[in-house]
Amino acid sequence: MKLLRHPHGYRLTTAEILYHLPDHPAVLQSFIWQQMDLAPRFPVLRKFLDFWDRELEGRLHSVRVASADLAGPGRWRHPGAWLQLH
């Protein structure tokens, strides 16, 4: 199902979300979110972050986002040297 969205510009998007623990605001916790989304606007991620801000107690600190194609042409690299071990 996820690959069906790929031709329409969807890419695998990973976000590292840092948030303050509700009982200990000085402590940050990390949450990893991964979903198919449209770069660079990331509407699915924005919807999730809006839900987080509206419904969850942990206040957001920061969000780091990475996005990559799932499928693409193969890569060919020529090694600089060959080593043979017996």
PDB file of N, CA, C and O in Angstrom:
ATOM      1  N   MET A   1       0.818  -1.185   0.000  1.00  0.00           N
ATOM      2  CA  MET A   1       0.000   0.000   0.000  1.00  0.00           C
ATOM      3  C   MET A   1       0.864   1.252   0.000  1.00  0.00           C
ATOM      4  O   MET A   1       0.527   2.221  -0.680  1.00  0.00           O
ATOM      5  N   LYS A   2       1.962   1.261   0.737  1.00  0.00           N
ATOM      6  CA  LYS A   2       2.807   2.449   0.811  1.00  0.00           C
ATOM      7  C   LYS A   2       3.447   2.766  -0.536  1.00  0.00           C
ATOM      8  O   LYS A   2       3.640   3.937  -0.866  1.00  0.00           O
ATOM      9  N   LEU A   3       3.778   1.744  -1.316  1.00  0.00           N
ATOM     10  CA  LEU A   3       4.416   2.005  -2.599  1.00  0.00           C
ATOM     11  C   LEU A   3       3.442   2.593  -3.608  1.00  0.00           C
ATOM     12  O   LEU A   3       3.877   3.191  -4.592  1.00  0.00           O
ATOM     13  N   LEU A   4       2.140   2.443  -3.394  1.00  0.00           N
ATOM     14  CA  LEU A   4       1.176   3.037  -4.304  1.00  0.00           C
ATOM     15  C   LEU A   4       1.238   4.563  -4.267  1.00  0.00           C
ATOM     16  O   LEU A   4       0.940   5.214  -5.268  1.00  0.00           O
ATOM     17  N   ARG A   5       1.616   5.134  -3.144  1.00  0.00           N
ATOM     18  CA  ARG A   5       1.724   6.585  -3.026  1.00  0.00           C
ATOM     19  C   ARG A   5       3.022   7.123  -3.626  1.00  0.00           C
ATOM     20  O   ARG A   5       3.109   8.314  -3.928  1.00  0.00           O
ATOM     21  N   HIS A   6       4.001   6.294  -3.798  1.00  0.00           N
ATOM     22  CA  HIS A   6       5.325   6.743  -4.237  1.00  0.00           C
ATOM     23  C   HIS A   6       5.304   7.528  -5.547  1.00  0.00           C
ATOM     24  O   HIS A   6       5.940   8.580  -5.612  1.00  0.00           O
ATOM     25  N   PRO A   7       4.611   7.078  -6.590  1.00  0.00           N
ATOM     26  CA  PRO A   7       4.649   7.841  -7.846  1.00  0.00           C
ATOM     27  C   PRO A   7       4.044   9.235  -7.751  1.00  0.00           C
ATOM     28  O   PRO A   7       4.306  10.070  -8.617  1.00  0.00           O
ATOM     29  N   HIS A   8       3.260   9.503  -6.746  1.00  0.00           N
ATOM     30  CA  HIS A   8       2.615  10.807  -6.621  1.00  0.00           C
ATOM     31  C   HIS A   8       3.443  11.788  -5.801  1.00  0.00           C
ATOM     32  O   HIS A   8       2.934  12.831  -5.389  1.00  0.00           O
ATOM     33  N   GLY A   9       4.694  11.473  -5.563  1.00  0.00           N
ATOM     34  CA  GLY A   9       5.567  12.390  -4.839  1.00  0.00           C
ATOM     35  C   GLY A   9       5.760  12.062  -3.373  1.00  0.00           C
ATOM     36  O   GLY A   9       6.505  12.751  -2.677  1.00  0.00           O
ATOM     37  N   TYR A  10       5.094  11.010  -2.891  1.00  0.00           N
ATOM     38  CA  TYR A  10       5.274  10.627  -1.491  1.00  0.00           C
ATOM     39  C   TYR A  10       6.644   9.998  -1.296  1.00  0.00           C
ATOM     40  O   TYR A  10       7.133   9.259  -2.150  1.00  0.00           O
ATOM     41  N   ARG A  11       7.252  10.301  -0.163  1.00  0.00           N
ATOM     42  CA  ARG A  11       8.575   9.784   0.182  1.00  0.00           C
ATOM     43  C   ARG A  11       8.538   9.296   1.622  1.00  0.00           C
ATOM     44  O   ARG A  11       7.715   9.744   2.420  1.00  0.00           O
ATOM     45  N   LEU A  12       9.432   8.377   1.944  1.00  0.00           N
ATOM     46  CA  LEU A  12       9.552   7.925   3.318  1.00  0.00           C
ATOM     47  C   LEU A  12      10.117   9.074   4.148  1.00  0.00           C
ATOM     48  O   LEU A  12      11.204   9.575   3.861  1.00  0.00           O
ATOM     49  N   THR A  13       9.387   9.486   5.165  1.00  0.00           N
ATOM     50  CA  THR A  13       9.779  10.617   6.000  1.00  0.00           C
ATOM     51  C   THR A  13       9.950  10.135   7.433  1.00  0.00           C
ATOM     52  O   THR A  13       9.081   9.457   7.981  1.00  0.00           O
ATOM     53  N   THR A  14      11.070  10.490   8.024  1.00  0.00           N
ATOM     54  CA  THR A  14      11.352  10.153   9.416  1.00  0.00           C
ATOM     55  C   THR A  14      11.561  11.453  10.180  1.00  0.00           C
ATOM     56  O   THR A  14      12.267  12.355   9.727  1.00  0.00           O
ATOM     57  N   ALA A  15      10.928  11.528  11.354  1.00  0.00           N
ATOM     58  CA  ALA A  15      11.066  12.719  12.190  1.00  0.00           C
ATOM     59  C   ALA A  15      11.489  12.292  13.591  1.00  0.00           C
ATOM     60  O   ALA A  15      10.900  11.387  14.183  1.00  0.00           O
ATOM     61  N   GLU A  16      12.515  12.953  14.110  1.00  0.00           N
ATOM     62  CA  GLU A  16      12.895  12.775  15.505  1.00  0.00           C
ATOM     63  C   GLU A  16      12.272  13.945  16.264  1.00  0.00           C
ATOM     64  O   GLU A  16      12.612  15.105  16.032  1.00  0.00           O
ATOM     65  N   ILE A  17      11.362  13.619  17.167  1.00  0.00           N
ATOM     66  CA  ILE A  17      10.624  14.632  17.914  1.00  0.00           C
ATOM     67  C   ILE A  17      11.150  14.645  19.348  1.00  0.00           C
ATOM     68  O   ILE A  17      11.087  13.636  20.051  1.00  0.00           O
ATOM     69  N   LEU A  18      11.663  15.785  19.769  1.00  0.00           N
ATOM     70  CA  LEU A  18      12.076  15.958  21.163  1.00  0.00           C
ATOM     71  C   LEU A  18      10.976  16.722  21.883  1.00  0.00           C
ATOM     72  O   LEU A  18      10.492  17.745  21.401  1.00  0.00           O
ATOM     73  N   TYR A  19      10.588  16.205  23.053  1.00  0.00           N
ATOM     74  CA  TYR A  19       9.526  16.858  23.818  1.00  0.00           C
ATOM     75  C   TYR A  19       9.848  16.837  25.303  1.00  0.00           C
ATOM     76  O   TYR A  19      10.620  16.000  25.772  1.00  0.00           O
ATOM     77  N   HIS A  20       9.253  17.757  26.030  1.00  0.00           N
ATOM     78  CA  HIS A  20       9.438  17.861  27.469  1.00  0.00           C
ATOM     79  C   HIS A  20       8.511  16.865  28.157  1.00  0.00           C
ATOM     80  O   HIS A  20       7.334  16.768  27.808  1.00  0.00           O
ATOM     81  N   LEU A  21       9.033  16.125  29.131  1.00  0.00           N
ATOM     82  CA  LEU A  21       8.188  15.236  29.912  1.00  0.00           C
ATOM     83  C   LEU A  21       7.216  16.066  30.744  1.00  0.00           C
ATOM     84  O   LEU A  21       7.631  17.047  31.361  1.00  0.00           O
ATOM     85  N   PRO A  22       5.936  15.701  30.777  1.00  0.00           N
ATOM     86  CA  PRO A  22       4.950  16.505  31.505  1.00  0.00           C
ATOM     87  C   PRO A  22       5.271  16.652  32.995  1.00  0.00           C
ATOM     88  O   PRO A  22       5.103  17.737  33.550  1.00  0.00           O
ATOM     89  N   ASP A  23       5.730  15.579  33.651  1.00  0.00           N
ATOM     90  CA  ASP A  23       6.015  15.633  35.092  1.00  0.00           C
ATOM     91  C   ASP A  23       7.381  16.230  35.412  1.00  0.00           C
ATOM     92  O   ASP A  23       7.617  16.674  36.535  1.00  0.00           O
ATOM     93  N   HIS A  24       8.285  16.242  34.424  1.00  0.00           N
ATOM     94  CA  HIS A  24       9.642  16.758  34.617  1.00  0.00           C
ATOM     95  C   HIS A  24      10.005  17.621  33.400  1.00  0.00           C
ATOM     96  O   HIS A  24      10.709  17.150  32.507  1.00  0.00           O
ATOM     97  N   PRO A  25       9.547  18.851  33.352  1.00  0.00           N
ATOM     98  CA  PRO A  25       9.728  19.694  32.168  1.00  0.00           C
ATOM     99  C   PRO A  25      11.181  19.950  31.770  1.00  0.00           C
ATOM    100  O   PRO A  25      11.444  20.316  30.625  1.00  0.00           O
ATOM    101  N   ALA A  26      12.120  19.765  32.682  1.00  0.00           N
ATOM    102  CA  ALA A  26      13.526  19.990  32.348  1.00  0.00           C
ATOM    103  C   ALA A  26      14.134  18.792  31.610  1.00  0.00           C
ATOM    104  O   ALA A  26      15.253  18.880  31.105  1.00  0.00           O
ATOM    105  N   VAL A  27      13.407  17.683  31.546  1.00  0.00           N
ATOM    106  CA  VAL A  27      13.907  16.460  30.901  1.00  0.00           C
ATOM    107  C   VAL A  27      13.284  16.330  29.516  1.00  0.00           C
ATOM    108  O   VAL A  27      12.073  16.476  29.350  1.00  0.00           O
ATOM    109  N   LEU A  28      14.138  16.051  28.516  1.00  0.00           N
ATOM    110  CA  LEU A  28      13.664  15.845  27.148  1.00  0.00           C
ATOM    111  C   LEU A  28      13.591  14.353  26.841  1.00  0.00           C
ATOM    112  O   LEU A  28      14.452  13.575  27.251  1.00  0.00           O
ATOM    113  N   GLN A  29      12.559  13.979  26.121  1.00  0.00           N
ATOM    114  CA  GLN A  29      12.377  12.597  25.666  1.00  0.00           C
ATOM    115  C   GLN A  29      12.358  12.618  24.143  1.00  0.00           C
ATOM    116  O   GLN A  29      11.931  13.602  23.540  1.00  0.00           O
ATOM    117  N   SER A  30      12.818  11.541  23.523  1.00  0.00           N
ATOM    118  CA  SER A  30      12.856  11.446  22.067  1.00  0.00           C
ATOM    119  C   SER A  30      11.787  10.475  21.580  1.00  0.00           C
ATOM    120  O   SER A  30      11.561   9.429  22.189  1.00  0.00           O
ATOM    121  N   PHE A  31      11.128  10.832  20.474  1.00  0.00           N
ATOM    122  CA  PHE A  31      10.123   9.992  19.844  1.00  0.00           C
ATOM    123  C   PHE A  31      10.436   9.965  18.354  1.00  0.00           C
ATOM    124  O   PHE A  31      10.646  11.016  17.748  1.00  0.00           O
ATOM    125  N   ILE A  32      10.469   8.775  17.756  1.00  0.00           N
ATOM    126  CA  ILE A  32      10.738   8.643  16.321  1.00  0.00           C
ATOM    127  C   ILE A  32       9.423   8.366  15.606  1.00  0.00           C
ATOM    128  O   ILE A  32       8.696   7.441  15.970  1.00  0.00           O
ATOM    129  N   TRP A  33       9.119   9.166  14.591  1.00  0.00           N
ATOM    130  CA  TRP A  33       7.897   9.042  13.791  1.00  0.00           C
ATOM    131  C   TRP A  33       8.321   8.755  12.359  1.00  0.00           C
ATOM    132  O   TRP A  33       9.250   9.382  11.849  1.00  0.00           O
ATOM    133  N   GLN A  34       7.637   7.799  11.696  1.00  0.00           N
ATOM    134  CA  GLN A  34       7.983   7.475  10.315  1.00  0.00           C
ATOM    135  C   GLN A  34       6.703   7.200   9.535  1.00  0.00           C
ATOM    136  O   GLN A  34       5.838   6.448   9.985  1.00  0.00           O
ATOM    137  N   GLN A  35       6.592   7.820   8.360  1.00  0.00           N
ATOM    138  CA  GLN A  35       5.381   7.716   7.559  1.00  0.00           C
ATOM    139  C   GLN A  35       5.692   8.178   6.139  1.00  0.00           C
ATOM    140  O   GLN A  35       6.695   8.853   5.908  1.00  0.00           O
ATOM    141  N   MET A  36       4.835   7.815   5.193  1.00  0.00           N
ATOM    142  CA  MET A  36       4.966   8.337   3.837  1.00  0.00           C
ATOM    143  C   MET A  36       4.382   9.752   3.834  1.00  0.00           C
ATOM    144  O   MET A  36       3.287   9.977   4.349  1.00  0.00           O
ATOM    145  N   ASP A  37       5.120  10.706   3.249  1.00  0.00           N
ATOM    146  CA  ASP A  37       4.680  12.101   3.269  1.00  0.00           C
ATOM    147  C   ASP A  37       5.203  12.823   2.033  1.00  0.00           C
ATOM    148  O   ASP A  37       6.092  12.325   1.342  1.00  0.00           O
ATOM    149  N   LEU A  38       4.654  13.976   1.766  1.00  0.00           N
ATOM    150  CA  LEU A  38       5.049  14.795   0.621  1.00  0.00           C
ATOM    151  C   LEU A  38       6.045  15.867   1.053  1.00  0.00           C
ATOM    152  O   LEU A  38       5.699  16.768   1.817  1.00  0.00           O
ATOM    153  N   ALA A  39       7.276  15.768   0.568  1.00  0.00           N
ATOM    154  CA  ALA A  39       8.284  16.787   0.861  1.00  0.00           C
ATOM    155  C   ALA A  39       8.112  17.922  -0.138  1.00  0.00           C
ATOM    156  O   ALA A  39       7.710  17.641  -1.268  1.00  0.00           O
ATOM    157  N   PRO A  40       8.376  19.140   0.178  1.00  0.00           N
ATOM    158  CA  PRO A  40       8.921  19.688   1.403  1.00  0.00           C
ATOM    159  C   PRO A  40       7.857  20.216   2.366  1.00  0.00           C
ATOM    160  O   PRO A  40       8.208  20.735   3.426  1.00  0.00           O
ATOM    161  N   ARG A  41       6.561  20.101   2.031  1.00  0.00           N
ATOM    162  CA  ARG A  41       5.517  20.684   2.892  1.00  0.00           C
ATOM    163  C   ARG A  41       5.145  19.766   4.051  1.00  0.00           C
ATOM    164  O   ARG A  41       4.711  20.255   5.094  1.00  0.00           O
ATOM    165  N   PHE A  42       5.301  18.451   3.902  1.00  0.00           N
ATOM    166  CA  PHE A  42       5.044  17.455   4.941  1.00  0.00           C
ATOM    167  C   PHE A  42       3.661  17.602   5.589  1.00  0.00           C
ATOM    168  O   PHE A  42       3.579  17.830   6.796  1.00  0.00           O
ATOM    169  N   PRO A  43       2.570  17.475   4.815  1.00  0.00           N
ATOM    170  CA  PRO A  43       1.233  17.641   5.391  1.00  0.00           C
ATOM    171  C   PRO A  43       0.875  16.563   6.421  1.00  0.00           C
ATOM    172  O   PRO A  43       0.175  16.860   7.389  1.00  0.00           O
ATOM    173  N   VAL A  44       1.334  15.330   6.238  1.00  0.00           N
ATOM    174  CA  VAL A  44       1.024  14.259   7.187  1.00  0.00           C
ATOM    175  C   VAL A  44       1.735  14.512   8.518  1.00  0.00           C
ATOM    176  O   VAL A  44       1.141  14.345   9.584  1.00  0.00           O
ATOM    177  N   LEU A  45       2.997  14.913   8.455  1.00  0.00           N
ATOM    178  CA  LEU A  45       3.742  15.231   9.669  1.00  0.00           C
ATOM    179  C   LEU A  45       3.122  16.432  10.391  1.00  0.00           C
ATOM    180  O   LEU A  45       2.987  16.423  11.614  1.00  0.00           O
ATOM    181  N   ARG A  46       2.752  17.450   9.639  1.00  0.00           N
ATOM    182  CA  ARG A  46       2.134  18.633  10.253  1.00  0.00           C
ATOM    183  C   ARG A  46       0.820  18.269  10.955  1.00  0.00           C
ATOM    184  O   ARG A  46       0.525  18.774  12.038  1.00  0.00           O
ATOM    185  N   LYS A  47       0.040  17.391  10.327  1.00  0.00           N
ATOM    186  CA  LYS A  47      -1.209  16.947  10.942  1.00  0.00           C
ATOM    187  C   LYS A  47      -0.923  16.208  12.253  1.00  0.00           C
ATOM    188  O   LYS A  47      -1.616  16.412  13.249  1.00  0.00           O
ATOM    189  N   PHE A  48       0.108  15.343  12.245  1.00  0.00           N
ATOM    190  CA  PHE A  48       0.481  14.619  13.455  1.00  0.00           C
ATOM    191  C   PHE A  48       0.952  15.576  14.549  1.00  0.00           C
ATOM    192  O   PHE A  48       0.571  15.426  15.710  1.00  0.00           O
ATOM    193  N   LEU A  49       1.774  16.553  14.187  1.00  0.00           N
ATOM    194  CA  LEU A  49       2.274  17.516  15.175  1.00  0.00           C
ATOM    195  C   LEU A  49       1.155  18.402  15.727  1.00  0.00           C
ATOM    196  O   LEU A  49       1.183  18.779  16.899  1.00  0.00           O
ATOM    197  N   ASP A  50       0.173  18.733  14.888  1.00  0.00           N
ATOM    198  CA  ASP A  50      -0.987  19.487  15.369  1.00  0.00           C
ATOM    199  C   ASP A  50      -1.769  18.655  16.386  1.00  0.00           C
ATOM    200  O   ASP A  50      -2.197  19.170  17.419  1.00  0.00           O
ATOM    201  N   PHE A  51      -1.953  17.355  16.087  1.00  0.00           N
ATOM    202  CA  PHE A  51      -2.614  16.455  17.029  1.00  0.00           C
ATOM    203  C   PHE A  51      -1.838  16.401  18.341  1.00  0.00           C
ATOM    204  O   PHE A  51      -2.419  16.484  19.423  1.00  0.00           O
ATOM    205  N   TRP A  52      -0.516  16.259  18.231  1.00  0.00           N
ATOM    206  CA  TRP A  52       0.333  16.185  19.429  1.00  0.00           C
ATOM    207  C   TRP A  52       0.135  17.435  20.287  1.00  0.00           C
ATOM    208  O   TRP A  52      -0.103  17.342  21.491  1.00  0.00           O
ATOM    209  N   ASP A  53       0.235  18.583  19.666  1.00  0.00           N
ATOM    210  CA  ASP A  53       0.136  19.857  20.381  1.00  0.00           C
ATOM    211  C   ASP A  53      -1.240  20.035  21.026  1.00  0.00           C
ATOM    212  O   ASP A  53      -1.355  20.598  22.115  1.00  0.00           O
ATOM    213  N   ARG A  54      -2.273  19.553  20.348  1.00  0.00           N
ATOM    214  CA  ARG A  54      -3.642  19.721  20.824  1.00  0.00           C
ATOM    215  C   ARG A  54      -4.030  18.695  21.893  1.00  0.00           C
ATOM    216  O   ARG A  54      -4.742  19.036  22.837  1.00  0.00           O
ATOM    217  N   GLU A  55      -3.568  17.423  21.756  1.00  0.00           N
ATOM    218  CA  GLU A  55      -4.087  16.337  22.581  1.00  0.00           C
ATOM    219  C   GLU A  55      -3.119  15.790  23.638  1.00  0.00           C
ATOM    220  O   GLU A  55      -3.571  15.233  24.639  1.00  0.00           O
ATOM    221  N   LEU A  56      -1.826  15.930  23.450  1.00  0.00           N
ATOM    222  CA  LEU A  56      -0.864  15.324  24.367  1.00  0.00           C
ATOM    223  C   LEU A  56      -0.269  16.372  25.300  1.00  0.00           C
ATOM    224  O   LEU A  56      -0.214  17.558  24.976  1.00  0.00           O
ATOM    225  N   GLU A  57       0.174  15.908  26.462  1.00  0.00           N
ATOM    226  CA  GLU A  57       0.677  16.838  27.484  1.00  0.00           C
ATOM    227  C   GLU A  57       2.131  17.241  27.277  1.00  0.00           C
ATOM    228  O   GLU A  57       2.521  18.330  27.697  1.00  0.00           O
ATOM    229  N   GLY A  58       2.936  16.411  26.652  1.00  0.00           N
ATOM    230  CA  GLY A  58       4.352  16.721  26.474  1.00  0.00           C
ATOM    231  C   GLY A  58       4.549  17.850  25.475  1.00  0.00           C
ATOM    232  O   GLY A  58       4.259  17.686  24.290  1.00  0.00           O
ATOM    233  N   ARG A  59       5.039  18.995  25.939  1.00  0.00           N
ATOM    234  CA  ARG A  59       5.268  20.164  25.077  1.00  0.00           C
ATOM    235  C   ARG A  59       6.429  19.893  24.121  1.00  0.00           C
ATOM    236  O   ARG A  59       7.483  19.414  24.538  1.00  0.00           O
ATOM    237  N   LEU A  60       6.233  20.196  22.856  1.00  0.00           N
ATOM    238  CA  LEU A  60       7.267  19.968  21.844  1.00  0.00           C
ATOM    239  C   LEU A  60       8.466  20.888  22.069  1.00  0.00           C
ATOM    240  O   LEU A  60       8.317  22.068  22.388  1.00  0.00           O
ATOM    241  N   HIS A  61       9.654  20.316  21.894  1.00  0.00           N
ATOM    242  CA  HIS A  61      10.890  21.098  21.985  1.00  0.00           C
ATOM    243  C   HIS A  61      11.434  21.356  20.586  1.00  0.00           C
ATOM    244  O   HIS A  61      11.687  22.502  20.213  1.00  0.00           O
ATOM    245  N   SER A  62      11.617  20.274  19.803  1.00  0.00           N
ATOM    246  CA  SER A  62      12.148  20.419  18.448  1.00  0.00           C
ATOM    247  C   SER A  62      11.795  19.188  17.623  1.00  0.00           C
ATOM    248  O   SER A  62      11.477  18.127  18.161  1.00  0.00           O
ATOM    249  N   VAL A  63      11.859  19.353  16.299  1.00  0.00           N
ATOM    250  CA  VAL A  63      11.582  18.271  15.357  1.00  0.00           C
ATOM    251  C   VAL A  63      12.653  18.296  14.283  1.00  0.00           C
ATOM    252  O   VAL A  63      12.892  19.329  13.656  1.00  0.00           O
ATOM    253  N   ARG A  64      13.299  17.154  14.072  1.00  0.00           N
ATOM    254  CA  ARG A  64      14.308  17.021  13.015  1.00  0.00           C
ATOM    255  C   ARG A  64      13.754  16.049  11.980  1.00  0.00           C
ATOM    256  O   ARG A  64      13.330  14.947  12.330  1.00  0.00           O
ATOM    257  N   VAL A  65      13.754  16.450  10.698  1.00  0.00           N
ATOM    258  CA  VAL A  65      13.095  15.686   9.643  1.00  0.00           C
ATOM    259  C   VAL A  65      14.098  15.244   8.589  1.00  0.00           C
ATOM    260  O   VAL A  65      14.985  15.999   8.192  1.00  0.00           O
ATOM    261  N   ALA A  66      13.933  13.986   8.141  1.00  0.00           N
ATOM    262  CA  ALA A  66      14.707  13.455   7.015  1.00  0.00           C
ATOM    263  C   ALA A  66      13.725  12.784   6.066  1.00  0.00           C
ATOM    264  O   ALA A  66      12.747  12.178   6.505  1.00  0.00           O
ATOM    265  N   SER A  67      13.984  12.890   4.769  1.00  0.00           N
ATOM    266  CA  SER A  67      13.080  12.328   3.778  1.00  0.00           C
ATOM    267  C   SER A  67      13.899  11.689   2.658  1.00  0.00           C
ATOM    268  O   SER A  67      14.907  12.245   2.223  1.00  0.00           O
ATOM    269  N   ALA A  68      13.453  10.505   2.191  1.00  0.00           N
ATOM    270  CA  ALA A  68      14.201   9.801   1.142  1.00  0.00           C
ATOM    271  C   ALA A  68      13.247   8.993   0.273  1.00  0.00           C
ATOM    272  O   ALA A  68      12.211   8.522   0.743  1.00  0.00           O
ATOM    273  N   ASP A  69      13.605   8.838  -0.994  1.00  0.00           N
ATOM    274  CA  ASP A  69      12.842   7.972  -1.898  1.00  0.00           C
ATOM    275  C   ASP A  69      12.988   6.529  -1.464  1.00  0.00           C
ATOM    276  O   ASP A  69      14.055   6.115  -1.009  1.00  0.00           O
ATOM    277  N   LEU A  70      11.906   5.751  -1.607  1.00  0.00           N
ATOM    278  CA  LEU A  70      11.969   4.325  -1.286  1.00  0.00           C
ATOM    279  C   LEU A  70      12.581   3.523  -2.424  1.00  0.00           C
ATOM    280  O   LEU A  70      13.406   2.638  -2.198  1.00  0.00           O
ATOM    281  N   ALA A  71      12.178   3.833  -3.627  1.00  0.00           N
ATOM    282  CA  ALA A  71      12.658   3.072  -4.774  1.00  0.00           C
ATOM    283  C   ALA A  71      13.340   4.018  -5.747  1.00  0.00           C
ATOM    284  O   ALA A  71      12.956   5.180  -5.884  1.00  0.00           O
ATOM    285  N   GLY A  72      14.329   3.514  -6.400  1.00  0.00           N
ATOM    286  CA  GLY A  72      15.048   4.319  -7.370  1.00  0.00           C
ATOM    287  C   GLY A  72      16.018   3.457  -8.145  1.00  0.00           C
ATOM    288  O   GLY A  72      16.121   2.256  -7.896  1.00  0.00           O
ATOM    289  N   PRO A  73      16.713   4.041  -9.059  1.00  0.00           N
ATOM    290  CA  PRO A  73      17.675   3.251  -9.823  1.00  0.00           C
ATOM    291  C   PRO A  73      18.803   2.761  -8.927  1.00  0.00           C
ATOM    292  O   PRO A  73      19.178   3.425  -7.960  1.00  0.00           O
ATOM    293  N   GLY A  74      19.332   1.605  -9.257  1.00  0.00           N
ATOM    294  CA  GLY A  74      20.453   1.056  -8.503  1.00  0.00           C
ATOM    295  C   GLY A  74      21.703   1.904  -8.663  1.00  0.00           C
ATOM    296  O   GLY A  74      21.859   2.618  -9.654  1.00  0.00           O
ATOM    297  N   ARG A  75      22.569   1.824  -7.704  1.00  0.00           N
ATOM    298  CA  ARG A  75      23.826   2.584  -7.772  1.00  0.00           C
ATOM    299  C   ARG A  75      24.963   1.608  -8.001  1.00  0.00           C
ATOM    300  O   ARG A  75      25.004   0.527  -7.415  1.00  0.00           O
ATOM    301  N   TRP A  76      25.877   2.006  -8.856  1.00  0.00           N
ATOM    302  CA  TRP A  76      27.031   1.182  -9.145  1.00  0.00           C
ATOM    303  C   TRP A  76      28.259   1.980  -8.759  1.00  0.00           C
ATOM    304  O   TRP A  76      28.441   3.117  -9.195  1.00  0.00           O
ATOM    305  N   ARG A  77      29.102   1.370  -7.932  1.00  0.00           N
ATOM    306  CA  ARG A  77      30.329   2.044  -7.504  1.00  0.00           C
ATOM    307  C   ARG A  77      31.506   1.142  -7.817  1.00  0.00           C
ATOM    308  O   ARG A  77      31.472  -0.065  -7.577  1.00  0.00           O
ATOM    309  N   HIS A  78      32.534   1.748  -8.352  1.00  0.00           N
ATOM    310  CA  HIS A  78      33.752   1.013  -8.667  1.00  0.00           C
ATOM    311  C   HIS A  78      34.682   1.058  -7.456  1.00  0.00           C
ATOM    312  O   HIS A  78      35.034   2.142  -6.992  1.00  0.00           O
ATOM    313  N   PRO A  79      35.087  -0.111  -6.936  1.00  0.00           N
ATOM    314  CA  PRO A  79      36.005  -0.093  -5.786  1.00  0.00           C
ATOM    315  C   PRO A  79      37.384   0.400  -6.203  1.00  0.00           C
ATOM    316  O   PRO A  79      37.832   0.157  -7.323  1.00  0.00           O
ATOM    317  N   GLY A  80      38.040   1.088  -5.299  1.00  0.00           N
ATOM    318  CA  GLY A  80      39.377   1.611  -5.577  1.00  0.00           C
ATOM    319  C   GLY A  80      40.433   0.519  -5.615  1.00  0.00           C
ATOM    320  O   GLY A  80      41.479   0.699  -6.238  1.00  0.00           O
ATOM    321  N   ALA A  81      40.179  -0.615  -4.959  1.00  0.00           N
ATOM    322  CA  ALA A  81      41.151  -1.706  -4.927  1.00  0.00           C
ATOM    323  C   ALA A  81      40.431  -3.008  -4.631  1.00  0.00           C
ATOM    324  O   ALA A  81      39.371  -3.021  -4.006  1.00  0.00           O
ATOM    325  N   TRP A  82      41.031  -4.119  -5.093  1.00  0.00           N
ATOM    326  CA  TRP A  82      40.493  -5.446  -4.799  1.00  0.00           C
ATOM    327  C   TRP A  82      41.413  -6.116  -3.807  1.00  0.00           C
ATOM    328  O   TRP A  82      42.630  -6.117  -3.987  1.00  0.00           O
ATOM    329  N   LEU A  83      40.848  -6.683  -2.768  1.00  0.00           N
ATOM    330  CA  LEU A  83      41.620  -7.451  -1.805  1.00  0.00           C
ATOM    331  C   LEU A  83      41.105  -8.878  -1.801  1.00  0.00           C
ATOM    332  O   LEU A  83      39.896  -9.107  -1.810  1.00  0.00           O
ATOM    333  N   GLN A  84      42.019  -9.837  -1.786  1.00  0.00           N
ATOM    334  CA  GLN A  84      41.615 -11.235  -1.773  1.00  0.00           C
ATOM    335  C   GLN A  84      42.163 -11.896  -0.510  1.00  0.00           C
ATOM    336  O   GLN A  84      43.365 -11.846  -0.251  1.00  0.00           O
ATOM    337  N   LEU A  85      41.292 -12.508   0.265  1.00  0.00           N
ATOM    338  CA  LEU A  85      41.676 -13.207   1.472  1.00  0.00           C
ATOM    339  C   LEU A  85      41.451 -14.696   1.268  1.00  0.00           C
ATOM    340  O   LEU A  85      40.442 -15.095   0.686  1.00  0.00           O
ATOM    341  N   HIS A  86      42.395 -15.534   1.748  1.00  0.00           N
ATOM    342  CA  HIS A  86      42.217 -16.984   1.635  1.00  0.00           C
ATOM    343  C   HIS A  86      41.502 -17.484   2.837  1.00  0.00           C
ATOM    344  O   HIS A  86      41.248 -18.684   2.950  1.00  0.00           O
TER     345      HIS A  86
END
